[in-house]
């Protein structure tokens, strides 16, 4: 992805596109028109979260990946398959949780014919935050699980450090309990099979801890 020279560091933000009385169907329709930051110019579509209206737990990732951008559904790529397996091993039904991302458009850089995911900047995360807040208010979950540093900093601010506060239940105005863990894509990036196995086991333990908060 190539950004125009002088691209703004601050954006209008998504608030003006969020329905005044949001429901999940109205949010899903409205998000496609969002121009709150410039990521919409490059992504195929916006990808809102999915799951039951009365989900007691919401899982929050970073942003849609290439597969999600094309298919229009969250966590349907390689990281999603890891998440599905970990939820099953933690005795949490994916159909019982709502899964979403902090940023709704895919940010990437082009490498030949490939589109490689690129970490969102804080102005993009801040601009997109009204969508996440609206989803949470529409569902009113008991537990939020932040998958990775971007999701955690979206909730708690840029000073939050996942390495120090991973797995520790915290309070927040948006839910009674918030727990941060790694993004499942971090397991895929582990350097060897032993590391992947250890990271996966710890990830499952974090999901089990989140389920116990319900």
C-alpha positions in Angstrom: 0.0 0.0 0.0 1.3 3.4 -0.9 0.0 6.4 0.9 -0.1 9.9 -0.7 2.6 12.3 0.3 1.7 14.4 3.2 -1.0 12.0 4.4 -2.7 13.4 7.4 -1.8 12.2 10.9 -5.3 13.1 12.2 -8.6 12.0 10.6 -12.2 13.0 10.9 -13.1 9.9 12.8 -16.0 7.5 12.4 -18.4 9.1 14.8 -20.5 10.9 12.1 -21.1 7.6 10.3 -22.2 5.6 13.4 -26.1 5.4 13.7 -27.5 7.4 16.6 -29.4 4.3 17.8 -27.0 1.5 16.7 -28.1 -2.1 16.3 -25.8 -4.7 14.8 -27.7 -4.7 11.4 -27.6 -0.9 11.2 -23.9 -0.8 12.1 -23.1 -3.5 9.5 -24.8 -1.4 6.8 -23.5 2.0 7.9 -19.8 0.9 8.2 -19.5 0.4 4.5 -19.9 4.2 4.0 -17.3 5.2 6.6 -14.7 7.7 5.5 -13.4 8.4 9.0 -9.8 7.7 7.9 -8.1 7.0 4.6 -8.0 3.2 4.9 -11.3 2.9 3.1 -9.6 4.1 -0.1 -7.6 0.9 -0.3 -9.6 -1.9 1.3 -12.1 -4.0 -0.6 -14.8 -3.4 2.1 -15.2 -2.7 5.8 -15.5 -5.8 8.0 -17.7 -5.5 11.1 -17.8 -8.1 13.8 -20.1 -11.1 13.8 -21.8 -13.1 16.5 -24.9 -13.3 18.7 -26.7 -10.1 19.7 -26.6 -11.2 23.4 -23.1 -12.5 23.5 -21.6 -12.4 26.9 -18.0 -12.3 25.6 -16.5 -10.2 22.8 -13.1 -11.0 21.3 -11.3 -8.0 19.7 -8.5 -8.4 17.2 -6.5 -5.8 15.3 -7.9 -5.5 11.8 -9.2 -7.7 9.0 -6.5 -9.6 7.0 -6.4 -10.3 3.3 -9.0 -13.2 3.6 -11.3 -11.2 5.7 -11.1 -8.2 3.4 -12.1 -10.3 0.4 -14.8 -12.4 2.1 -16.2 -9.7 4.4 -16.2 -11.7 7.6 -13.8 -11.5 10.6 -11.3 -14.2 11.5 -11.8 -16.5 8.5 -8.1 -16.7 7.6 -5.2 -18.6 9.1 -5.4 -16.7 12.4 -9.1 -17.4 12.5 -8.5 -21.1 12.2 -6.1 -21.0 15.2 -8.7 -19.0 17.1 -11.4 -21.6 16.3 -9.2 -24.4 17.5 -8.2 -22.6 20.7 -11.8 -21.7 21.6 -12.8 -25.3 21.2 -9.9 -26.4 23.4 -10.9 -23.8 26.0 -14.5 -25.2 25.9 -15.8 -21.9 24.5 -18.2 -22.2 21.5 -17.4 -19.7 18.8 -21.1 -19.4 18.1 -21.5 -18.0 21.6 -19.0 -15.2 21.3 -18.9 -12.0 19.2 -15.7 -11.6 17.2 -14.6 -8.2 15.8 -11.5 -6.0 15.2 -10.4 -2.6 16.5 -9.9 -1.4 12.9 -12.6 -2.2 10.3 -10.6 -1.8 7.1 -7.6 -3.8 5.9 -4.3 -2.0 6.0 -1.6 -3.5 3.9 1.5 -3.0 1.7 1.8 -4.5 -1.7 4.7 -7.0 -2.4 4.3 -8.0 -6.0 0.9 -9.7 -6.2 0.7 -10.2 -2.4 -0.9 -7.8 0.1 0.9 -8.0 3.4 -0.8 -6.8 6.5 0.6 -3.6 8.0 0.0 -2.5 11.6 -2.5 0.4 11.9 -1.2 3.7 13.3 -2.7 5.2 16.4 -4.6 7.9 14.4 -6.3 5.2 12.4 -7.1 3.2 15.5 -8.5 6.3 17.2 -10.6 7.2 14.1 -12.2 3.7 14.0 -12.8 3.4 17.8 -16.5 4.7 17.6 -17.4 1.5 15.6 -16.0 -0.7 18.3 -17.7 1.3 21.0 -21.0 1.1 19.2 -20.7 -2.7 18.8 -19.9 -3.1 22.5 -22.8 -0.9 23.6 -25.2 -2.8 21.3 -24.2 -6.1 22.8 -23.4 -5.2 26.4 -21.0 -8.1 27.1 -19.7 -9.1 30.5 -16.2 -9.9 29.2 -13.9 -8.3 26.6 -10.9 -10.3 25.4 -8.3 -8.1 23.6 -6.3 -10.2 21.1 -2.9 -8.5 20.8 -1.4 -5.1 21.6 -3.5 -3.0 19.1 -6.8 -4.2 20.6 -5.5 -3.7 24.1 -4.3 -0.2 23.4 -7.6 0.6 21.7 -9.3 -0.1 25.0 -6.7 1.1 27.5 -4.6 3.6 25.6 -1.1 3.6 24.2 0.6 3.2 27.6 -0.9 -0.3 28.0 1.8 -3.1 27.8 0.6 -6.5 26.9 3.8 -8.1 28.1 3.2 -6.9 31.6 -0.6 -7.2 31.9 -1.4 -10.3 29.8 -4.0 -12.5 31.4 -4.8 -10.1 34.2 -8.5 -9.2 34.5 -9.1 -5.5 34.5 -12.1 -3.2 34.9 -13.4 -0.9 32.2 -16.5 1.2 31.6 -17.3 -1.0 28.5 -17.4 -4.3 30.4 -17.1 -5.7 33.9 -14.0 -7.6 32.9 -11.3 -7.0 30.3 -8.5 -9.5 29.7 -5.7 -9.1 27.2 -3.8 -11.9 25.5 -1.8 -12.4 22.3 -3.3 -12.3 18.8 -3.6 -15.8 17.3 -1.4 -14.7 14.4 1.5 -14.4 16.9 1.3 -18.2 17.3 1.8 -18.6 13.5 4.9 -16.3 13.7 6.6 -18.3 16.4 10.1 -19.4 15.3 9.7 -23.2 15.8 7.2 -26.0 16.6 8.2 -26.0 20.3 7.5 -22.2 20.6 4.3 -22.5 18.7 3.1 -25.3 21.0 4.0 -23.3 24.1 2.3 -20.1 22.9 -0.8 -22.0 21.8 -1.1 -23.7 25.2 -0.8 -20.3 27.0 -3.3 -18.8 24.6 -5.8 -21.5 25.4 -5.2 -20.9 29.2 -6.0 -17.2 28.7 -9.2 -18.1 26.9 -10.1 -20.4 29.8 -9.4 -17.6 32.3 -11.7 -15.3 30.3 -14.5 -17.9 30.3 -14.2 -18.3 34.1 -15.1 -14.6 34.4 -18.6 -15.2 33.0 
